Amino acid sequence: MYCPNCGTPAISTPAEFCRTCGSRLSATVVFTPTFTPTGTTPTAKRARWVWPLAAAAIVAIVATGVGVFVAGRGDQHAAAAPASPSSSSATSTLTQMRAAPRPRTKTVIRVVPPPAAPRYPQPPVDPITPVDPDPYMGAHPNVYFLSPSQNIGCYIFIAGVNSAQCTIAHYNWDEPGPDCPNGAVVQVDSAGTPSFLNCAAYPPSPDSSRILSYQHSVTNGQFTCTSAETGISCTNQNTGTGFSLSREAFLQY
């Protein structure tokens, strides 16, 4: 039993007045306070799963609408914008490039050897000084001279058969003739044919007064012979043919 005015519990049920506030207890109302924890009522229990389900349904509806809208826009753009020829061509070219095998390149390094030294002595290229043939003639119309090493002695004949003949005492070449104990004889004649004649009967005659110095030439008739460090060269001036003679080689030109 509680006081309807202040809620103080009565000492005994038959009491007529409240001992605290003095109110009459005849119209006594039984006041029984109750406490219900939050979320334990049936309504609260239903609210726990109703609202999440509602929120999920709303999200699903919105997502479906957005997807339909985007799909519709995409179809419109696809229908309105056909594929350009350039993009199709580029795609086709790229596909072909990927499918086709790549050509292999090979780098070849060619080593060019240095030019070999000439096998035969070459005509001199330095300036040549002509000399007077009279000191080389003596009492004959034919010219005779020696190389500075006196290994080669030459005649330029203008009497009888015109030719330029040279005898070389020591040489290292085997062709065009065999080794000769006294040396070999070569010539160029008036017809312009240079050739190897035969083995010499005797070696060149030493004569220091008949030496034709290097880079000098002597002419007798149609033949000119030149002395150089590379050997002796004799040429038929009418035909341009001749020979070069040295210890290393015999060259006909």
C-alpha atoms as a printed R data frame, in Angstrom:
    type eleno elety resid chain resno       x       y        z
1   ATOM     1    CA   MET     A     1   0.000   0.000    0.000
2   ATOM     2    CA   TYR     A     2   1.424   3.424   -1.002
3   ATOM     3    CA   CYS     A     3   0.352   6.993   -0.426
4   ATOM     4    CA   PRO     A     4  -1.348   8.321   -3.562
5   ATOM     5    CA   ASN     A     5   0.172  11.764   -2.864
6   ATOM     6    CA   CYS     A     6   3.849  11.144   -2.093
7   ATOM     7    CA   GLY     A     7   4.195   7.422   -2.753
8   ATOM     8    CA   THR     A     8   5.375   6.563    0.755
9   ATOM     9    CA   PRO     A     9   4.529   2.937    1.661
10  ATOM    10    CA   ALA     A    10   1.981   2.616    4.418
11  ATOM    11    CA   ILE     A    11   2.981   0.988    7.643
12  ATOM    12    CA   SER     A    12  -0.100  -1.150    7.691
13  ATOM    13    CA   THR     A    13  -2.831  -1.760    5.258
14  ATOM    14    CA   PRO     A    14  -5.703  -0.502    7.449
15  ATOM    15    CA   ALA     A    15  -4.068   3.016    7.990
16  ATOM    16    CA   GLU     A    16  -6.333   5.844    7.016
17  ATOM    17    CA   PHE     A    17  -3.787   8.670    6.609
18  ATOM    18    CA   CYS     A    18  -0.190   8.836    5.250
19  ATOM    19    CA   ARG     A    19   2.310   9.199    8.024
20  ATOM    20    CA   THR     A    20   4.523  11.381    5.820
21  ATOM    21    CA   CYS     A    21   2.290  13.857    4.087
22  ATOM    22    CA   GLY     A    22  -0.989  13.217    5.948
23  ATOM    23    CA   SER     A    23  -3.034  12.485    2.899
24  ATOM    24    CA   ARG     A    24  -6.070  10.220    3.193
25  ATOM    25    CA   LEU     A    25  -5.454   6.727    2.234
26  ATOM    26    CA   SER     A    26  -9.101   5.846    1.665
27  ATOM    27    CA   ALA     A    27  -8.739   6.134   -2.103
28  ATOM    28    CA   THR     A    28  -5.662   4.088   -1.997
29  ATOM    29    CA   VAL     A    29  -4.086   3.264   -5.308
30  ATOM    30    CA   VAL     A    30  -1.648   0.510   -5.332
31  ATOM    31    CA   PHE     A    31   1.486   1.843   -7.027
32  ATOM    32    CA   THR     A    32   3.867  -0.828   -8.104
33  ATOM    33    CA   PRO     A    33   6.736   0.685  -10.100
34  ATOM    34    CA   THR     A    34   8.126  -1.633  -12.726
35  ATOM    35    CA   PHE     A    35  11.408  -1.403  -14.622
36  ATOM    36    CA   THR     A    36  11.712  -2.844  -18.046
37  ATOM    37    CA   PRO     A    37  15.206  -2.961  -19.537
38  ATOM    38    CA   THR     A    38  15.599  -1.211  -22.887
39  ATOM    39    CA   GLY     A    39  15.159  -3.550  -25.807
40  ATOM    40    CA   THR     A    40  13.357  -6.312  -23.910
41  ATOM    41    CA   THR     A    41   9.824  -5.388  -24.979
42  ATOM    42    CA   PRO     A    42   8.299  -7.186  -27.943
43  ATOM    43    CA   THR     A    43   8.227  -3.944  -29.924
44  ATOM    44    CA   ALA     A    44  11.907  -3.325  -29.253
45  ATOM    45    CA   LYS     A    45  12.747  -6.895  -30.176
46  ATOM    46    CA   ARG     A    46  10.943  -6.512  -33.502
47  ATOM    47    CA   ALA     A    47  12.760  -3.188  -34.130
48  ATOM    48    CA   ARG     A    48  16.111  -4.960  -33.866
49  ATOM    49    CA   TRP     A    49  15.683  -6.866  -37.151
50  ATOM    50    CA   VAL     A    50  12.992  -4.800  -38.912
51  ATOM    51    CA   TRP     A    51  15.194  -1.718  -39.419
52  ATOM    52    CA   PRO     A    52  18.270  -3.539  -40.800
53  ATOM    53    CA   LEU     A    53  16.045  -5.429  -43.215
54  ATOM    54    CA   ALA     A    54  14.381  -2.230  -44.315
55  ATOM    55    CA   ALA     A    55  17.747  -0.510  -44.808
56  ATOM    56    CA   ALA     A    56  19.044  -3.447  -46.858
57  ATOM    57    CA   ALA     A    57  15.930  -3.426  -49.024
58  ATOM    58    CA   ILE     A    58  16.312   0.312  -49.687
59  ATOM    59    CA   VAL     A    59  19.998  -0.102  -50.660
60  ATOM    60    CA   ALA     A    60  19.092  -2.973  -53.016
61  ATOM    61    CA   ILE     A    61  16.369  -0.927  -54.700
62  ATOM    62    CA   VAL     A    62  18.685   2.068  -55.174
63  ATOM    63    CA   ALA     A    63  21.512  -0.099  -56.549
64  ATOM    64    CA   THR     A    64  19.139  -1.807  -59.009
65  ATOM    65    CA   GLY     A    65  17.916   1.533  -60.270
66  ATOM    66    CA   VAL     A    66  21.411   2.891  -60.696
67  ATOM    67    CA   GLY     A    67  22.502  -0.265  -62.557
68  ATOM    68    CA   VAL     A    68  19.558  -0.068  -64.940
69  ATOM    69    CA   PHE     A    69  20.288   3.634  -65.574
70  ATOM    70    CA   VAL     A    70  23.944   3.056  -66.261
71  ATOM    71    CA   ALA     A    71  23.231   0.090  -68.535
72  ATOM    72    CA   GLY     A    72  20.744   2.172  -70.484
73  ATOM    73    CA   ARG     A    73  23.236   5.000  -70.905
74  ATOM    74    CA   GLY     A    74  25.905   2.545  -72.019
75  ATOM    75    CA   ASP     A    75  23.596   1.033  -74.667
76  ATOM    76    CA   GLN     A    76  22.728   4.499  -75.939
77  ATOM    77    CA   HIS     A    77  26.413   5.465  -76.245
78  ATOM    78    CA   ALA     A    78  27.234   2.152  -77.880
79  ATOM    79    CA   ALA     A    79  24.476   2.600  -80.413
80  ATOM    80    CA   ALA     A    80  25.239   6.280  -81.021
81  ATOM    81    CA   ALA     A    81  29.037   5.936  -81.361
82  ATOM    82    CA   PRO     A    82  30.074   3.211  -83.845
83  ATOM    83    CA   ALA     A    83  33.673   1.979  -83.790
84  ATOM    84    CA   SER     A    84  35.963   4.231  -85.845
85  ATOM    85    CA   PRO     A    85  37.881   2.684  -88.765
86  ATOM    86    CA   SER     A    86  41.178   4.004  -87.393
87  ATOM    87    CA   SER     A    87  40.728   2.260  -84.068
88  ATOM    88    CA   SER     A    88  39.728  -0.992  -85.801
89  ATOM    89    CA   SER     A    89  42.724  -0.720  -88.130
90  ATOM    90    CA   ALA     A    90  45.083  -0.023  -85.236
91  ATOM    91    CA   THR     A    91  43.686  -2.996  -83.341
92  ATOM    92    CA   SER     A    92  44.071  -5.237  -86.390
93  ATOM    93    CA   THR     A    93  47.654  -4.037  -86.984
94  ATOM    94    CA   LEU     A    94  48.555  -4.609  -83.341
95  ATOM    95    CA   THR     A    95  47.087  -8.118  -83.497
96  ATOM    96    CA   GLN     A    96  49.098  -8.899  -86.642
97  ATOM    97    CA   MET     A    97  52.287  -7.559  -85.059
98  ATOM    98    CA   ARG     A    98  51.778  -9.756  -82.026
99  ATOM    99    CA   ALA     A    99  50.998 -12.825  -84.144
100 ATOM   100    CA   ALA     A   100  53.769 -12.377  -86.745
101 ATOM   101    CA   PRO     A   101  57.228 -13.652  -85.780
102 ATOM   102    CA   ARG     A   102  59.795 -10.955  -85.222
103 ATOM   103    CA   PRO     A   103  62.592 -10.943  -87.804
104 ATOM   104    CA   ARG     A   104  66.010 -11.747  -86.433
105 ATOM   105    CA   THR     A   105  68.876  -9.498  -87.344
106 ATOM   106    CA   LYS     A   106  72.465 -10.652  -87.611
107 ATOM   107    CA   THR     A   107  75.400  -8.324  -87.228
108 ATOM   108    CA   VAL     A   108  78.390  -9.296  -89.306
109 ATOM   109    CA   ILE     A   109  81.722  -7.744  -88.500
110 ATOM   110    CA   ARG     A   110  84.110  -8.059  -91.386
111 ATOM   111    CA   VAL     A   111  87.773  -7.646  -90.631
112 ATOM   112    CA   VAL     A   112  89.582  -6.200  -93.612
113 ATOM   113    CA   PRO     A   113  93.255  -7.165  -93.572
114 ATOM   114    CA   PRO     A   114  95.772  -4.444  -94.324
115 ATOM   115    CA   PRO     A   115  96.952  -4.336  -97.907
116 ATOM   116    CA   ALA     A   116  99.830  -6.678  -98.537
117 ATOM   117    CA   ALA     A   117 103.146  -5.355  -99.679
118 ATOM   118    CA   PRO     A   118 103.576  -5.530 -103.455
119 ATOM   119    CA   ARG     A   119 105.172  -8.756 -104.610
120 ATOM   120    CA   TYR     A   120 107.268  -7.008 -107.170
121 ATOM   121    CA   PRO     A   121 109.155  -3.713 -106.961
122 ATOM   122    CA   GLN     A   122 107.160  -0.783 -108.233
123 ATOM   123    CA   PRO     A   123 108.413   1.917 -110.572
124 ATOM   124    CA   PRO     A   124 109.902   4.789 -108.589
125 ATOM   125    CA   VAL     A   125 107.532   7.609 -107.753
126 ATOM   126    CA   ASP     A   126 110.076  10.170 -106.544
127 ATOM   127    CA   PRO     A   127 111.365  12.752 -108.988
128 ATOM   128    CA   ILE     A   128 113.857  11.274 -111.432
129 ATOM   129    CA   THR     A   129 116.877  13.188 -112.717
130 ATOM   130    CA   PRO     A   130 118.050  12.327 -116.251
131 ATOM   131    CA   VAL     A   131 121.814  12.102 -116.795
132 ATOM   132    CA   ASP     A   132 124.042  12.544 -119.867
133 ATOM   133    CA   PRO     A   133 124.531   9.108 -121.482
134 ATOM   134    CA   ASP     A   134 128.032   9.947 -122.877
135 ATOM   135    CA   PRO     A   135 129.989   9.008 -119.681
136 ATOM   136    CA   TYR     A   136 128.321   5.571 -119.824
137 ATOM   137    CA   MET     A   137 129.086   4.943 -123.509
138 ATOM   138    CA   GLY     A   138 132.843   4.909 -123.710
139 ATOM   139    CA   ALA     A   139 134.012   4.124 -127.217
140 ATOM   140    CA   HIS     A   140 130.777   2.345 -128.183
141 ATOM   141    CA   PRO     A   141 127.307   3.681 -129.039
142 ATOM   142    CA   ASN     A   142 125.882   1.327 -126.450
143 ATOM   143    CA   VAL     A   143 125.334   2.432 -122.833
144 ATOM   144    CA   TYR     A   144 126.557   0.321 -119.927
145 ATOM   145    CA   PHE     A   145 125.882   1.145 -116.239
146 ATOM   146    CA   LEU     A   146 125.767  -0.535 -112.817
147 ATOM   147    CA   SER     A   147 123.408  -0.241 -109.878
148 ATOM   148    CA   PRO     A   148 124.875   1.403 -106.731
149 ATOM   149    CA   SER     A   149 125.195  -2.086 -105.164
150 ATOM   150    CA   GLN     A   150 126.868  -3.340 -108.403
151 ATOM   151    CA   ASN     A   151 124.642  -6.416 -108.210
152 ATOM   152    CA   ILE     A   152 122.994  -5.412 -111.510
153 ATOM   153    CA   GLY     A   153 124.746  -4.394 -114.725
154 ATOM   154    CA   CYS     A   154 122.778  -3.211 -117.771
155 ATOM   155    CA   TYR     A   155 123.382  -2.536 -121.482
156 ATOM   156    CA   ILE     A   156 121.256  -0.341 -123.703
157 ATOM   157    CA   PHE     A   157 122.015  -1.433 -127.272
158 ATOM   158    CA   ILE     A   158 121.225   0.875 -130.184
159 ATOM   159    CA   ALA     A   159 123.575  -0.798 -132.682
160 ATOM   160    CA   GLY     A   160 122.230  -3.929 -134.288
161 ATOM   161    CA   VAL     A   161 119.231  -5.310 -132.361
162 ATOM   162    CA   ASN     A   162 117.888  -2.548 -130.167
163 ATOM   163    CA   SER     A   163 117.202  -3.720 -126.625
164 ATOM   164    CA   ALA     A   164 117.907  -3.091 -122.946
165 ATOM   165    CA   GLN     A   165 119.524  -6.073 -121.205
166 ATOM   166    CA   CYS     A   166 120.386  -6.434 -117.504
167 ATOM   167    CA   THR     A   167 122.377  -9.119 -115.688
168 ATOM   168    CA   ILE     A   168 121.653  -9.697 -111.995
169 ATOM   169    CA   ALA     A   169 124.286 -11.655 -110.069
170 ATOM   170    CA   HIS     A   170 122.353 -12.579 -106.908
171 ATOM   171    CA   TYR     A   171 118.581 -12.934 -106.710
172 ATOM   172    CA   ASN     A   172 115.993 -14.711 -104.545
173 ATOM   173    CA   TRP     A   173 113.330 -15.495 -107.162
174 ATOM   174    CA   ASP     A   174 113.026 -18.842 -108.956
175 ATOM   175    CA   GLU     A   175 110.637 -17.854 -111.731
176 ATOM   176    CA   PRO     A   176 110.640 -17.390 -114.622
177 ATOM   177    CA   GLY     A   177 113.986 -19.212 -114.822
178 ATOM   178    CA   PRO     A   178 116.242 -21.533 -112.823
179 ATOM   179    CA   ASP     A   179 119.042 -20.482 -110.532
180 ATOM   180    CA   CYS     A   180 122.134 -19.454 -112.448
181 ATOM   181    CA   PRO     A   181 125.634 -19.527 -110.878
182 ATOM   182    CA   ASN     A   182 126.780 -16.295 -112.620
183 ATOM   183    CA   GLY     A   183 123.409 -14.564 -112.624
184 ATOM   184    CA   ALA     A   184 120.394 -14.229 -114.904
185 ATOM   185    CA   VAL     A   185 119.868 -12.074 -118.001
186 ATOM   186    CA   VAL     A   186 116.557 -10.254 -118.740
187 ATOM   187    CA   GLN     A   187 115.703  -7.794 -121.495
188 ATOM   188    CA   VAL     A   188 113.086  -5.663 -123.265
189 ATOM   189    CA   ASP     A   189 113.500  -5.394 -127.032
190 ATOM   190    CA   SER     A   190 112.398  -3.043 -129.795
191 ATOM   191    CA   ALA     A   191 109.159  -4.976 -130.245
192 ATOM   192    CA   GLY     A   192 108.288  -4.158 -126.650
193 ATOM   193    CA   THR     A   193 108.455  -7.707 -125.277
194 ATOM   194    CA   PRO     A   194 110.102  -8.062 -121.858
195 ATOM   195    CA   SER     A   195 111.442 -11.518 -121.089
196 ATOM   196    CA   PHE     A   196 113.891 -13.682 -119.184
197 ATOM   197    CA   LEU     A   197 116.680 -14.710 -121.572
198 ATOM   198    CA   ASN     A   198 119.044 -17.174 -119.973
199 ATOM   199    CA   CYS     A   199 121.761 -17.667 -117.428
200 ATOM   200    CA   ALA     A   200 124.650 -15.218 -117.673
201 ATOM   201    CA   ALA     A   201 128.042 -16.344 -118.900
202 ATOM   202    CA   TYR     A   202 129.699 -14.061 -116.373
203 ATOM   203    CA   PRO     A   203 128.502 -11.717 -113.599
204 ATOM   204    CA   PRO     A   204 128.264  -7.925 -114.016
205 ATOM   205    CA   SER     A   205 131.662  -6.265 -114.454
206 ATOM   206    CA   PRO     A   206 132.428  -4.020 -111.486
207 ATOM   207    CA   ASP     A   207 133.165  -0.441 -112.523
208 ATOM   208    CA   SER     A   208 132.710   2.391 -110.059
209 ATOM   209    CA   SER     A   209 132.782   4.950 -112.888
210 ATOM   210    CA   ARG     A   210 129.638   3.523 -114.478
211 ATOM   211    CA   ILE     A   211 127.343   3.597 -111.404
212 ATOM   212    CA   LEU     A   212 123.914   5.119 -112.017
213 ATOM   213    CA   SER     A   213 122.853   6.716 -108.726
214 ATOM   214    CA   TYR     A   214 119.419   6.245 -107.187
215 ATOM   215    CA   GLN     A   215 116.657   8.467 -108.611
216 ATOM   216    CA   HIS     A   216 118.587   8.985 -111.842
217 ATOM   217    CA   SER     A   217 117.848   7.744 -115.357
218 ATOM   218    CA   VAL     A   218 119.771   7.323 -118.585
219 ATOM   219    CA   THR     A   219 118.292   7.200 -122.105
220 ATOM   220    CA   ASN     A   220 119.812   5.727 -125.240
221 ATOM   221    CA   GLY     A   221 117.686   5.588 -128.340
222 ATOM   222    CA   GLN     A   222 114.161   4.434 -127.524
223 ATOM   223    CA   PHE     A   223 115.065   2.861 -124.156
224 ATOM   224    CA   THR     A   224 115.269   4.520 -120.744
225 ATOM   225    CA   CYS     A   225 116.608   2.818 -117.623
226 ATOM   226    CA   THR     A   226 116.079   4.203 -114.094
227 ATOM   227    CA   SER     A   227 117.981   3.426 -110.907
228 ATOM   228    CA   ALA     A   228 116.062   3.388 -107.588
229 ATOM   229    CA   GLU     A   229 116.333   1.751 -104.203
230 ATOM   230    CA   THR     A   230 113.663  -0.728 -105.344
231 ATOM   231    CA   GLY     A   231 115.817  -1.897 -108.292
232 ATOM   232    CA   ILE     A   232 116.500  -1.122 -111.951
233 ATOM   233    CA   SER     A   233 113.646  -0.424 -114.382
234 ATOM   234    CA   CYS     A   234 114.035  -0.336 -118.167
235 ATOM   235    CA   THR     A   235 111.255   0.805 -120.530
236 ATOM   236    CA   ASN     A   236 110.740   0.900 -124.294
237 ATOM   237    CA   GLN     A   237 109.523   4.471 -124.760
238 ATOM   238    CA   ASN     A   238 107.773   3.614 -128.042
239 ATOM   239    CA   THR     A   239 105.639   0.808 -126.596
240 ATOM   240    CA   GLY     A   240 105.573   1.615 -122.852
241 ATOM   241    CA   THR     A   241 106.528  -1.956 -121.975
242 ATOM   242    CA   GLY     A   242 109.475  -2.985 -119.855
243 ATOM   243    CA   PHE     A   243 110.658  -4.691 -116.667
244 ATOM   244    CA   SER     A   244 111.701  -3.997 -113.078
245 ATOM   245    CA   LEU     A   245 114.560  -6.012 -111.674
246 ATOM   246    CA   SER     A   246 115.731  -6.426 -108.077
247 ATOM   247    CA   ARG     A   247 117.119  -9.097 -105.783
248 ATOM   248    CA   GLU     A   248 113.564  -9.835 -104.570
249 ATOM   249    CA   ALA     A   249 111.635 -10.013 -107.888
250 ATOM   250    CA   PHE     A   250 111.519  -9.738 -111.673
251 ATOM   251    CA   LEU     A   251 108.449  -7.854 -112.905
252 ATOM   252    CA   GLN     A   252 107.354  -7.530 -116.529
253 ATOM   253    CA   TYR     A   253 104.934  -4.729 -117.495
